[in-house]
Amino acid sequence: MKTAVIYARYSSDSQTEQSIEGQVRVCKQFAEKNDLLVVDEYIDRATTGTNDNRAAFQQMLRDSKRRQWSVVIVYKLDRFARNKYESVVNRKKLTDNGVELVSAMENIPDTPEGKLFLAVIEGFNEYFSEDLKQKVNRGLRESWLKGNATGGKDIFGWDLKDKKYNINEAEAAVIREIFQKYAQGYKAQTIADELKEKNFRRKNGQLITHKFVYRILHDRRYTGVVTHKGEEFDKIFPPIISKELWTQVNAINEENKNAPGRKKEIFDYVLSGKLICGKCKHRMVGESGTSKTGEIHYYYSCLSKRRKQEDCDCKAVKKQVLEDYVIQATVAMLRRNSIITRIAETVVKVHEKMMQDDSGLQILIKKRDDTKKAADNIVKAIEQGIITDFTKDRLNGLQAELNDLEIEINKAAQKSYAHLSVEEVEKFLLSKVFEDPEDIKVRKLLVNTFVREVIWYGDHMVITYNFQERFSTERFSKSYVEDIEKQVGECSRSATSFPLSSYKVAQSAPKQADSFCYPPVLLFGMGMKTFVGSYRRIRADPPRDEQGIFKQQIPAVLPCEKSADQVAPAVTEATDFIDVAGRAKRVRRHSPLCAFTALN
């Protein structure tokens, strides 16, 4: 029997102590069903999952090094982390310590197929929100059209009763005052201070702050309209303010948002969380530096080297160059239909297996029944005259929990009817592959879905994909790099330490009477660890067979003293050409991954 621990947390703004109890109970039921022995629990109260600065969470990571247990059970994966970067990093820490992470409510197997399915879900949210989630939310949409509430909690300005929101006139007066004064030019802080003086409070009893005022001013529900996936619903919330007042306030918000001096440049480091230093095995993170000319340069560098934690000599690598290479390799691999089909079949297989297993739904139903019994017992106590602040709060908490459980049960039941076909997934994957690889959204989707890990050694790299064994790019010498840069000259993207994407066609090449020059061509191929080239005589009319091999566009030309006979066998193995990011590349049909080696 495997030993396991449970990790649970709740956020102070939206959950209660009962949430922790419920999470732990479901996790224990999952452990019992799957023959796991729970030996410890790690609980973080009133914390957020958007960062990993959680005491119990950090203690769990430290304890995992002792290898006294082999499984971590969470209620849902968002309890572990909601920030994808931290999720990837901390999952790797557990994996390195021989610990498996499982979800009690999300039946995703801990297999390569399951990991690929999870990666597809995380990476392609757009698809599942527009297709799968559309099927899941069909029942919820019907409720919204009827004006029924699908949330389980009161909202400031309304009270929830019998699945209907009714205006709370006292709170509605505060909301109208907030909007009217803001439209007159009052600052949010000033409005909050005035409401504090009048001792107005939120539903949880806390005083109104300027942040709460801002949330009110940006909440369109107070006009009585809710927008979901482009569709408006106007029967859920009775309006508290007029649409004219909302338009006036929204115009002020837009003006403030676009005020000069308030914007910050947000730069996406696509490989964050997946890039590892090959020298010291620590993370590599994004950084930027400004040159004397004022130009900003972006890099990936070893975190331990930056913090001087270890004596690491791994050189930083330019962000754009490294990302371009990984993206080009991934696109080349995915453009092979057999790979796309295999991935689609894997995703559908795991999805269907999940749909057949209704254990998550049964756990929710049991949890709802237990919660209902607890609520009924408190109602009986109140009927007998046992009325205290504790019984009131406890009953309110249970009622809110029941409403939330009904929503989750509805979603889980809908999922059992949501099916995916191989054709649907394949069509979607192909549509993404052929989109612009320079689009940051496409780059993120490709990396998040398919790239498991990238290890950078300073002069070569190792890439591991979610569905394939690792492959490596072999080491190339510094002298070779310098040689190429001299021949190629100024390129569109400078790449001092990693010139894989900096090739361009040379305008001329040195002519030699009795020797050949060869153009190195970047190849993509699984298990191919050679950067093969071929020789062609520099003359006006090259041989016909070599014209057929190279076409007319060649990434770079480099003088070489090797004879054509030495590389001819390698040349004949290549069978096809593809175009990646506007460059002619040589490819082996059977090889979806990529590798790089210099011939010198």
Secondary structure, DSSP 8 states (H G I E B T S, - for coil): -EEEEEEEEE-TTT--HHHHHHHHHHHHHHHHHTTEEEEEEEEEES--TTS---HHHHHHHHHHTTTS--EEEESSHHHH-SSHHHHHHHHHHHHHTT-EEEESSS---SSHHHHHHHHHHHHTHHHHHHTHHHHHTHHHHHHHHTT----SS-BTTEEEETTEEEE-HHHHHHHHHHHHHHHTT--HHHHHHHHHHTT-B-TTS-B--HHHHHHHHT-GGGGT-EEETTEEE-SSS--SS-HHHHHHHHHHHHHHHT-TT--------TTTTTEEETTT--BEEEEEEE-TTS-EEEEEEEHHHHTTSS------EEHHHHHHHHHHHHHHHHTSHHHHHHHHHHHHHHHHHHHH--HHHHHHHHHHHHHHHHHHHHHHHHHTT---HHHHHHHHHHHHHHHHHHHHHHHHHHHTT----HHHHHHHHHHHHTS-TTSHHHHHHHHHHHEEEEEE-SS-EEEEETTS--EE-----HHHHHHHHHHH-S-SS--SS-GGG-----S-----SS--EE-B--EE-TT-----B--B--SSS--HHHHHHH-S--S--EE----HHHHHHHHHH--EEEEETTEEEEE-TT--S-------
